[in-house]
């Protein structure tokens, strides 16, 4: 049970980091186009 919860939380953190990186990349791209 605990291991499953930890695994899920780790996946969520990784997903959040990925989305953050993508947001930064898109923001930089938008700045360049503007």
N, CA and C atoms as an extended XYZ file, in Angstrom:
102
Properties=species:S:1:pos:R:3:atomname:S:1:resname:S:1:resid:I:1 pbc="F F F"
N         0.847       -1.213        0.000 N   UNK     1
C         0.000        0.000        0.000 CA  UNK     1
C         0.879        1.259        0.000 C   UNK     1
N         1.781        1.346        0.980 N   UNK     2
C         2.617        2.551        1.077 CA  UNK     2
C         3.473        2.702       -0.170 C   UNK     2
N         4.036        1.598       -0.636 N   UNK     3
C         4.888        1.675       -1.831 CA  UNK     3
C         4.084        2.181       -3.020 C   UNK     3
N         2.848        1.716       -3.137 N   UNK     4
C         1.999        2.168       -4.252 CA  UNK     4
C         1.780        3.677       -4.165 C   UNK     4
N         1.505        4.166       -2.949 N   UNK     5
C         1.275        5.607       -2.779 CA  UNK     5
C         2.525        6.387       -3.154 C   UNK     5
N         3.681        5.909       -2.708 N   UNK     6
C         4.941        6.596       -3.033 CA  UNK     6
C         5.152        6.598       -4.535 C   UNK     6
N         4.897        5.465       -5.167 N   UNK     7
C         5.075        5.372       -6.624 CA  UNK     7
C         4.178        6.379       -7.331 C   UNK     7
N         2.945        6.476       -6.891 N   UNK     8
C         1.999        7.412       -7.514 CA  UNK     8
C         2.462        8.853       -7.309 C   UNK     8
N         2.897        9.175       -6.089 N   UNK     9
C         3.343       10.552       -5.813 CA  UNK     9
C         4.563       10.887       -6.649 C   UNK     9
N         5.470        9.929       -6.802 N   UNK    10
C         6.669       10.167       -7.617 CA  UNK    10
C         6.258       10.432       -9.059 C   UNK    10
N         5.302        9.656       -9.555 N   UNK    11
C         4.836        9.863      -10.938 CA  UNK    11
C         4.222       11.250      -11.090 C   UNK    11
N         3.440       11.667      -10.094 N   UNK    12
C         2.810       12.992      -10.167 CA  UNK    12
C         3.876       14.077      -10.212 C   UNK    12
N         4.893       13.956       -9.357 N   UNK    13
C         5.963       14.965       -9.324 CA  UNK    13
C         6.674       15.009      -10.666 C   UNK    13
N         6.975       13.835      -11.222 N   UNK    14
C         7.653       13.792      -12.526 CA  UNK    14
C         6.777       14.444      -13.594 C   UNK    14
N         5.482       14.162      -13.561 N   UNK    15
C         4.567       14.737      -14.553 CA  UNK    15
C         4.530       16.256      -14.411 C   UNK    15
N         4.508       16.737      -13.162 N   UNK    16
C         4.478       18.187      -12.937 CA  UNK    16
C         5.752       18.820      -13.469 C   UNK    16
N         6.902       18.181      -13.221 N   UNK    17
C         8.169       18.737      -13.713 CA  UNK    17
C         8.162       18.782      -15.231 C   UNK    17
N         7.654       17.723      -15.857 N   UNK    18
C         7.596       17.688      -17.330 CA  UNK    18
C         6.736       18.834      -17.843 C   UNK    18
N         5.559       19.019      -17.245 N   UNK    19
C         4.660       20.085      -17.703 CA  UNK    19
C         5.298       21.450      -17.476 C   UNK    19
N         6.033       21.603      -16.367 N   UNK    20
C         6.703       22.883      -16.101 CA  UNK    20
C         7.733       23.162      -17.179 C   UNK    20
N         8.515       22.151      -17.524 N   UNK    21
C         9.541       22.326      -18.557 CA  UNK    21
C         8.879       22.688      -19.877 C   UNK    21
N         7.778       22.025      -20.199 N   UNK    22
C         7.073       22.308      -21.453 CA  UNK    22
C         6.528       23.735      -21.428 C   UNK    22
N         5.999       24.163      -20.286 N   UNK    23
C         5.465       25.527      -20.180 CA  UNK    23
C         6.580       26.536      -20.415 C   UNK    23
N         7.755       26.300      -19.821 N   UNK    24
C         8.881       27.220      -20.005 CA  UNK    24
C         9.291       27.256      -21.470 C   UNK    24
N         9.320       26.100      -22.105 N   UNK    25
C         9.726       26.030      -23.513 CA  UNK    25
C         8.733       26.802      -24.379 C   UNK    25
N         7.454       26.618      -24.137 N   UNK    26
C         6.439       27.317      -24.934 CA  UNK    26
C         6.500       28.818      -24.661 C   UNK    26
N         6.767       29.194      -23.414 N   UNK    27
C         6.855       30.620      -23.075 CA  UNK    27
C         8.020       31.254      -23.828 C   UNK    27
N         9.163       30.571      -23.854 N   UNK    28
C        10.322       31.102      -24.580 CA  UNK    28
C        10.003       31.207      -26.068 C   UNK    28
N         9.335       30.204      -26.596 N   UNK    29
C         8.984       30.218      -28.020 CA  UNK    29
C         8.046       31.391      -28.304 C   UNK    29
N         7.097       31.636      -27.419 N   UNK    30
C         6.165       32.752      -27.605 CA  UNK    30
C         6.917       34.080      -27.578 C   UNK    30
N         7.897       34.197      -26.677 N   UNK    31
C         8.671       35.443      -26.601 CA  UNK    31
C         9.418       35.672      -27.912 C   UNK    31
N         9.979       34.596      -28.462 N   UNK    32
C        10.733       34.731      -29.716 CA  UNK    32
C         9.811       35.165      -30.852 C   UNK    32
N         8.618       34.589      -30.924 N   UNK    33
C         7.693       34.919      -32.006 CA  UNK    33
C         7.191       36.356      -31.852 C   UNK    33
N         6.996       36.791      -30.623 N   UNK    34
C         6.519       38.163      -30.397 CA  UNK    34
C         7.646       39.135      -30.718 C   UNK    34
